[in-house]
Amino acid sequence: MVPPMFETKLRTLISLLSIAVATFFILPVSAQQTAKRLILKDGSYQLVAKYEVKGDRVRYLSAERNEWEELPNSLIDWPATESFEKGRAAGAPVPEAVELDRETAADRAAEEAKLPQVAPGLRVPSDAGVLLLDNFQSQPQLIELQQNGSELIENPKRGVFRTALSGGKQTIELKGLHAKIQAHASLPAIYVNPDQGQDQYQAPAPLELAWDRFHIVRLQPKQDKRIVGDVKVSASGKVSQGQNYVETTAEKLVGGWVKVTPKTDLAPGEYAVVEVLGTEGMNTYVWDFGVDPAAPENAAAIKPDAPAKP
């Protein structure tokens, strides 16, 4: 058993050690936050906790390394150093921070210029794959469509049909009668980023895919499913595929984006964006949506930015 007096001294020692350790690790960080700047004539600077001038040398305690260091007095831009300290004391914007904000804004504007603007204050996000441009209560909105795996007889191509083992007819079906996303506009535009959202299908290296390979099909309801299309296989193994295609136009946009637009209004019902892979067939992972002017607002809709205040 530890004597009470020794136990008290031990606790005191532990507390002192804890304070010393905390001070050792925290001091450099807090020192950086409150550090002064010795601005050099070449435009760079040293973060210092304090400094003193000794003849032609300036001795300072580095806020980054927590060590005493020296610099020639002639290297320091004293007017800039004093101006910085006065400005910070008065709460004026720090020139370096203002310049950084300006550069950040310029970089953001340059990146946004690479993205299609679909409506005033509304651009497609850079990390999206397939987006539907809707109009809800007179407001343009972008809704991201998710890939939905349709059902087909098991195939080693992971969702891409090309051949079948025997003759006959197979259907490509989606579960449920309605898609989660419902467009209110009868003429919704589809924006596709071919480099995103292709997790379900990795094209073989030799296969060059056309940029306008995305189309819209009308789905047919059947019991509790929606039919995307069918695959007919002859006795010789020849495959033909049939879908109820909607007539569309495809436009190549900046940044590699593709805009797919129906040529005429879409009647209320269920649809899907499909990817046709040339001789490889069709990707059976599709992006489904419906058209229903009376549907509630879609969740997670991307809305236009609020106009900047003058």
C-alpha positions, 0 to 999 in steps of 0.5 A: 500500500502506498503511504498517503504522503507519498501518494500526494507527492506522486499525483503532484508530480504526474500533474506537473509532468502532464502540464509540461508535456502538453506545453511542449506539444501545444506551444508551437501550434498556439505560437503559430496562431499568434505569431508575428511575421518577419517579412523578407525582401524577397517576399517570403517571411518567417513566423516568429513568437518574438524577435530582437535586433542585435547590431546587424543581426536579428535574433528570433524565436521561430514559431514553427520550430520553437528554436532561436535562430538568426538572420542578417538585418539587411534581409528584412523588409522592415516597412512591410513587416511594420505595415503587416503588424499595424494592419493585423492589429487594426483588423485590416485584411491580410494582403496574403490572405486577400491574394489567396482568396483571389487565386482560389476564386480564379481557380474555381472559376476556371474549373467551373468553365469546364462544366456545362451550364444548364440554366442561369446559376446551375451547372452540372457537378464535376463528380456526377455521372448521369443527370436529368434536367427537370423543371419543378414549379418553374425552377430548373433542377438537376437530379442525378440518376443512379444505375439500376441493374436489370434482370437477364439470364446469367451472363459472364459479361457482368450486365452486358449481353452479347450472345446467348447459349441457346435460341429463344427470346429473353426480356430485360426487366427492371423491378417495380413499376416506377422509378424513384426519380420522376421528372415533371418536365415533359422534355427533360434533358439528360446530361451524361459524363461518360467518365463517371458512373461506369462502375458496372461495366469496364469496357475492354481496352481495344473497344472504342466507345462512341461518345453518342452511345447513350439513348432513351427508351420507353419502358413497358409495364408488366405485372410488377416490373418494367420491360427495358427490351428483349433479346432474340437469339436464333438457332445459329446463335445470332443475337438481335435486340429490341427496345422502344427507343425514343427519338433523341438528339445528342450534343457533345459539350465542354469537358466531355459531357454529352447532352441527350434531348428527346425530339418531342415531349415525353408522355407520362410513363417510365423511361431509362437511359441506356448505353449501347456498346456497338457490337458488344450489345447493350449495358443492362445496367440502366439509368431509369426515371419516370415522367409525372407532372404531378409527382412530388419534388425529387429529393436531393435536387440540385438547385440554382445558386442564389444570385449574388447581392449587389 
